């Protein structure tokens, strides 16, 4: 027999409150479960893919590959095959070479893919200007740029400038070996070689040259964007866990609409001074390694070893610079 009274009322109130608490925790568990599912679904979107040397990573203005126009929609899907040529008119473009190496073409320039193999990556600058940023170079890699019958092997992380019209190679940072016929020249930081001249290295002021070069300034900006995309991708991989981490390489970032480079460990600084993060660095509380080079000049050293992230940039990209915000393709062995 149920006896109504103050005690029974308190029991009913306790039971009612208890069910409210249970319902609240059930709701929270569902919310956390949905959040976990959302994270797991989102994490693979930042995934390693089949990007190979010669993959188009950015384009603005007029450009073509093998005579066919390319646009920002072509990013990540167009790859230069052997002997194919990429040409810019009033525009600029960025190609991926080996992981951590970016080739950037200026206006009215063209480059031919000779060998897209990871162990033997060779391109030839046919006309105009190109800058190659080497954030990381792997042991036993053969990374070379042909120009005017000479081959320039990039031996160290650094920044290299090529000018087809003047047949000139410059090392703003790093070290290169130039081979032409039976002659060989080792070119260090702050030195240049004119292939049509005496084939003798000459000193130049890298800081002055960088400050006066629009292609350098654009390359610095591109390097900054890629470093931010790298950090965002590293964060996502860290949250998503092991299944989405395949070691160092190119990782498609759908929020930026391009590939970003993620090193194996620590933080690698580009020649411009922008950091590229591994998923396992001290940014999340553990020890970390710092590798790579510092900036080349005052024009590209906004970071100075520091990296301030703008919330306006991470996640949506820059539509004014040709980046498409939001999801831009899928993932896994290629992003579309």
URURUR-V268425 format. One record per backbone hydrogen bond with DSSP energy under -0.5 kcal/mol. CO is the residue of the C=O (numbers start at 1). NH is the residue of the N-H. If there is no record, write none. Layout:
CO,NH / CO,NH
This chain:
1,3 / 2,4 / 5,9 / 6,10 / 7,11 / 8,12 / 9,13 / 10,14 / 11,15 / 12,16 / 13,17 / 14,18 / 15,19 / 16,20 / 17,21 / 18,22 / 19,23 / 20,24 / 21,25 / 22,26 / 23,27 / 24,28 / 25,29 / 26,30 / 27,31 / 28,32 / 29,33 / 30,34 / 31,35 / 32,36 / 33,37 / 34,38 / 35,39 / 36,40 / 37,41 / 38,42 / 39,43 / 40,44 / 42,45 / 43,46 / 45,47 / 47,252 / 48,333 / 52,55 / 54,80 / 55,96 / 56,76 / 58,94 / 60,92 / 62,89 / 63,70 / 64,87 / 65,68 / 68,65 / 71,74 / 72,75 / 74,77 / 74,78 / 78,56 / 81,84 / 84,113 / 85,66 / 86,111 / 87,64 / 89,91 / 89,108 / 90,62 / 92,60 / 93,105 / 94,57 / 94,58 / 95,103 / 96,54 / 96,55 / 98,97 / 98,101 / 100,135 / 100,136 / 101,97 / 102,104 / 102,133 / 103,95 / 104,131 / 105,93 / 106,109 / 109,88 / 110,126 / 110,127 / 111,86 / 112,114 / 112,124 / 113,83 / 115,122 / 116,53 / 119,142 / 120,117 / 120,122 / 121,144 / 122,114 / 122,115 / 123,146 / 124,112 / 124,126 / 127,110 / 128,164 / 129,106 / 130,162 / 131,104 / 131,133 / 132,134 / 132,160 / 133,102 / 133,135 / 134,158 / 138,141 / 141,143 / 142,121 / 142,144 / 143,154 / 144,123 / 145,152 / 146,125 / 147,150 / 150,147 / 151,153 / 151,179 / 152,145 / 152,154 / 153,155 / 153,177 / 158,134 / 159,172 / 159,173 / 160,132 / 161,170 / 162,130 / 163,167 / 163,168 / 167,195 / 168,163 / 169,193 / 170,161 / 170,172 / 171,190 / 171,191 / 173,159 / 174,189 / 175,155 / 175,156 / 176,187 / 177,153 / 178,185 / 179,151 / 180,183 / 183,180 / 185,178 / 185,187 / 186,188 / 187,176 / 188,191 / 190,204 / 191,171 / 192,202 / 193,169 / 193,195 / 194,197 / 194,199 / 202,192 / 204,206 / 205,209 / 206,210 / 207,211 / 208,212 / 210,213 / 212,214 / 213,217 / 214,218 / 215,219 / 216,220 / 217,221 / 218,222 / 219,223 / 220,224 / 221,225 / 222,226 / 223,227 / 224,228 / 225,229 / 226,230 / 227,231 / 228,232 / 229,233 / 230,234 / 231,235 / 232,236 / 233,237 / 234,238 / 235,239 / 236,240 / 237,241 / 241,244 / 242,245 / 244,246 / 249,262 / 250,49 / 251,260 / 252,47 / 252,254 / 253,256 / 253,257 / 253,258 / 258,253 / 260,251 / 262,249 / 266,278 / 267,269 / 267,291 / 268,276 / 269,293 / 270,273 / 271,296 / 273,305 / 274,270 / 275,277 / 276,268 / 278,281 / 281,284 / 281,286 / 282,285 / 289,267 / 289,291 / 291,269 / 297,300 / 298,301 / 303,306 / 307,309 / 308,310 / 309,311 / 310,313 / 310,314 / 313,317 / 315,326 / 317,319 / 318,321 / 318,323 / 319,322 / 323,325 / 335,330
